[in-house]
Amino acid sequence: MSKHLLNSGHKDPWQLPAWLLAAPVVIPTATLFASFLSPEKEILEHLADNVLPGLLSNTLKLIFGVGFFTLVVGVSLGWLTGACSFPGRRFFSWALALPMAIGAYVMAFIFLGLTDFSGPL
């Protein structure tokens, strides 16, 4: 685009709708970052004493559990599809890669929806 079109003094008609759509995302994010400028020591101490140990424990259990089961299942199924010949081998050779295409958060959301109190399971 030429400079004449960019500096012609005409406002972009999409600028206001873009800001209105971005505001619900920008305002909470800006508030979160602004809260780091004045931390409250009592809240941080409470979180460090009561909440953080449980979160760290759960996170480490999740990391090692998922890593272990992914290693066991992934390596065994990869070896089976690569080394053995069986009916459906071509299907499984690409179908076993599908979970990598779906984010873990989507799978967790689906699982939560299915197993929730009001869910079908």
Secondary structure, 3 states (H helix, E strand, C coil): CCHHHHCCCCCCCCHHHHHHHHHHHHHHHHHHHHHCCCCCHHHHHHHHHHHHHHHHHHHHHHHHHHHHHHHHHHHHHHHHHHHCCCCCHHHHHHHCCHHHHCCHHHHHHHHHHHHCCCCCC
